[in-house]
Amino acid sequence: MSDVTLRGIRKSYGALEVVHGVDLDIKSGEFVVFVGPSGCGKSTLLRMIAGLEPITGGEISIGGRVVNDVPSPQRGIAMVFQSYALYPHMSVYENMAFGLKLAKTPKAEVDQRVREAARILQIEAYLDRMPKALSGGQRQRVAIGRAIVRDPKVFLFDEPLSNLDASLRAQTRVEIAKLHDTLDATMIYVTHDQVEAMTLADRIVVLNSGRIEQVGTPLELYREPVNTFVAGFIASQRMNFIDVSATGSGLQLPGKKMLALSHPQLSQVRTLGVRPEHLELADATTADLSGKLAVIEQFGEYALAYVELPSGEAITIKLEGAPDLQLHDTIHIKVPVGVIHLFDEAGRALR
């Protein structure tokens, strides 16, 4: 059993509290991703689970055992860091075997564990190489292999892909997903990259200023964010937020257009949220919004159009293909009512 339970976890540096009473249950075999902006406390929380950072208050349990006062090597965890931290004078085999040798593991068992980890990670051909002869992606696989050979209860990943280029990040992300499926191990993964979070996680924990904003599956967070922070942070393109005012029959949009809408909490609505991929081009007579095209980014299979509204607000539209639009054109936009999100003055979602 390798579940992880956090109860009332707090962390302070002197008078400054940076993690504020976090409660979380991670099931055995689950892949959970901590995501949030820089300084939100995600790496600090991971390091407290690892025992690398003392907690100020609360209780951490791993596999049903309280580990508050248990040294890191005895917690049954293995950690993969952003930096590979490989010994440059040791071969790949020696790097992966080093921790087991320190633990006086029998030589035959060391060899069996190292070769099995190398097989899983497809680095068998590199076992005799030195780290300097490896690419960044290969070095990160060695670092992951060094964690695998320990056969831990829980794997902890602290932004392991941030030093890789875009193509290697995508490739290694797939390998980590396959690894989780192969090992069926509990994994906790820290990243600031929403794409990594959405594609890897069974559940995502969104952190902000040392507090949990929301916990849920990637699709739950995408479809039902609890507030504007989560709505604006989750997904590859940020949700558009438009200031509106409620009337008896709907919402007043920028440009004096009305969006007909019936909602039990309509009077509380102050912000309309809609994702770039849900907006549609329209003609002037049917459009809900109009504005000037400020920037267009062509990606081949889709384009991102950045439109400035008369109110001064800017919104993004994701358009399939390579639309023939020119800078400073007037763009007319339809807002489908079925995909909008409504938020109150405090930024809370209105269901």
N, C-alpha and C positions, 0 to 999 in steps of 0.2 A: 504494500500500500504506500503510495507516494503523493497523497494529497497535501496541500499547503493551506494553512489557515492563519489569517491575520486578524487580530482583535485589538481595536483601539490603538493602533501603532502611531506613535508620535516620535518626532525627532527635532531636537533643539540644539542650536549652537549658541550657548550662553542664553541671552534673553530672546534670541530670534528663533521662533518655531517655524520649521520649513515643511514638516509633514504633520497633518492635523487629524489624528484619530482615525486612521484608515482601517476599515473592516472589509475583508475579502475572503471568499472561499474558492479555492482552486481544486478541482477534482483530479483524482489520479488519472494519468494519461492525457490530460487536457493540454492544449497549446494555447496559452494566454499571452497576449501582447499588451504591454504598458506603452501607451502613446500619449504625447502631449508636447507642448512647446518647450524650448530650452528653459531650465530652471523650475520646471513644474514638480520635481521630486521623484521622477520615475527611476533614475539611476540610483538615487539615494535609497529608495525603497528596495530595489533589487539587491543592493549591497548589504542592507540590513537583513534580508532573507539569507544572504550568503554568509553572514557573520563577519563581514569585513568592516561593518559600521555598527557601533553599539546603538541600541534603541534607547530612547528617553523614557518611553512608557508603552504599555501594551504587552501583547503576547504573540509569539510566533510559534506555530506548530508545524512539523514536517512528519508525515506518516503517523499522525496521532501523538507525537512526542513533542513536548514543549522544549524549544532549543534556545531560549533566551540567553542562557549562560553556557551553552555548548560551543566549544571552539569550532571555527569554520571547517577544519579537516575532518571533524567527527559528525558533521551534519548530514552526510550522505548526498552532498551536492557537487556538481562540477560546473565551472564557470568558463565561458568563452568571452574574451574581451575584444574591444575595438582594435587594439593593437595585438598582433599575433603572439608577441612575447616568446618567440622560439629561441632556443640556445643556438647561436650562430656556429659554434664549434662542434655541434652534434649533428649526426645525420637525422633524416626524418624518422627512421626506426628508433634511434636513441632518444629523440625528443618525445616520441609517443610512449616509450617504455620507461622514461626516467622516474615518473611518480610511482609506478609499480615497483621499481627496483628499490626506491627509498623505503617503501612499505614492506620490503623483504618478501615480495611475492615470488614463489618458485619460478625458476627460469623457464620451464616448459609452459607454464600458465601465462607468463609475460609474453612469450612468443605467440601463443595461440590468440591472446587478446589483441595484440598489435596487428597481427595479420588479418584477423577477422574485421577489425575496425578499418583497416586499409582496403579490404575487399568492399565493405559497405560504401566507403567514400570514393572508391575507384582511384586509389593512389598507390596501388601495389607496385607499380613500375617506378615509383619515386622513393621507395624506402631507403635506398642507399645514397640518395642525393643529399647535399647540404642545402640549408634554407636559401642561401644566396642564389642557387640554381633554379629556384621555383618562382612562378608568377605569384601575384598577390592572391588570386583565387586559390591556387594550390597551397599556399602558406596557411590560408584561413581553414582549408580542409584539414591540414595537419593539426592545427589548433583544436578543431572540433574532434578529430580523432584522438587527441590526447585526453579530451573529456570523456569520450566514449569508452576508452579502455578501463576507466575507473568504475564502470557499471554503476553510476550514481542513481539515487532515487529521483533526483530533480536536476534538469539541465537549466542553467541560467545563461542567457545571452545578452550582453551589453553592447548594443549597436554594432554587431559583428561585421556588417557589410559597408559601413560608412567610408572605409578607406579604399573601396573598390570602385572601378569605373562603372558606367551605367550598364554595359553589356554583361560584365562579370557579376554585378549585383543581381541582375535578373536570373542569370544562370545559377548562382549560389543560392538564391532564394528558393528556386525549384529543388535544389539538392537538400536544403534544410527541411522542406515540406516532405520530401521522400524519406528523409531520415526519421522524421517523427512517425510516419506511417510504418516504417520498418521496425523501429524500436518500441513503439507504443509507450513512450516515456512521457512523464510530465515535463513540460517545457515552459519557461517564463522568459519572454523576449522583450527587450526594451528597444524602442526606435522612435525617431521623430518623423519617420517616413510613413505617410498614410497608406501608400500603395503596399508596402511591406505588411502593415497591420491588416489591411483588408484581405490580402491574398493568403496570409499564413495562419491567421488566428482562428481558433474555435470560438473564442470570446475576446473582445477588446476591452481594456480598462482605460478610459479617457481620464487623464489627470490634468488638473489645473491648479497652480499655486498650492500644491501639497494636499489637495483634496480630490476625491473621486467625483467626477461629474456624472458619469454614466458607465455601466457595465452591460455588455450585450454582444450578440453575434454581429459580425460585420453588416449583415443585411438589416438587423434591428436598428443599429445605429444610423445606417444610411436612410432607412425609411421612417424611423420614429425617433429622431433626436429629441432629447428632453429640453434643450435650450439652444440659444443661438451660438454658444461656444462650441458645443458638439456639432451642430449643424454646419458651422463654418470650418470646422477642423477635419471632419471625416469626409473622405472621397478625394479623388485626384484633383478635381477643380472645386474651389470654394463655392458654397452656396451663395446666391445673390440675396441681399437683404434690401428691401425697399420700404421706406417710411410711408405709412398709409394712415388714413383716418376713417373711422367707421361711420356709416350713415344707416338709415333704416333699411336700405335695400342692398347694401354691399359695402365695398371699400373704395374710397377716393384715391386714385393713383396719381403719380406725377403727370402733369399735362392735362389735368382736369377730367381724365377718362374715369368712368365708373366700372368696377368689376362686380357684376351681380353675384351675390353670395348670401346663402342662408347658413347661419352658425349660431348655436346657443350662447356662445360667449363673444359674439361679434363686437359688442360695445367695448370689450377689453383689448381688442386687436390694435397694436401700434406698429407692428413690423410684419411684412409679408416676405416669406422666404421661398425661393424657387431655384432649383439646380440648373446650371447652364444647359445640360442635355435635355431638359424638359421644355425650354422655351422654343417657340417656332417663329419663323419668318411669316409675315402676313402682308396684306396690302393696307393702304391708308384707311380704308373704310371699316375694316374688321379688326384693326390693331388695337391692343390695349395700351401699348407703350410705343413711343417713337423717340429716336435720338440720333446723334451723329456718330458715325463709325470712327473711332479714334485710332484703333490699332487692330490689325488682323494677323493672326499667326497661322500659317499653313503647315499642317503636318502630313498632308497627303491623303490619308484616309478620313481625316476630319480637319476642321479649322476652328480656332477660337476667335470670336469677334468681340471686341471690347467697345461698348456703346456708352456714350455720355448722354444722360437724360437732361431735359430742360431744368430739372431741379438741381443739377450739379452732381447727382449720384451717378455712379458708373456700374454697369452690369456686364456680365459675360454670357455669351451664347455659344454653345457647342454645336457646330453644324457638320453634318455628314458630307463626305467628299471634299471637293475643292471649289467652293462657291465663288462666282465671279463678282466680288464686291470691291468697291474702290473707297479709299480713305476719304473721309468727310461726307460720304453719301448719307442720306437720311435713311435710317433702318426702322422698319415697322415690325412690331413684335406682338405675338399672341401669347397670353399667359393662360394655359389650360388650368381650369379650376381644380380638377381632380388630382393634381400633383403639387399643389401649393402647401406651404407650412405657415401657420399663424403663431405669432408670439406676442406676449403682453409687454407692458412697459419695462418689466424687469428682465425681459429676454426669455421667459419661460414659455414652453410650447403649450398651446391651447388645443386640447383634443376634441 
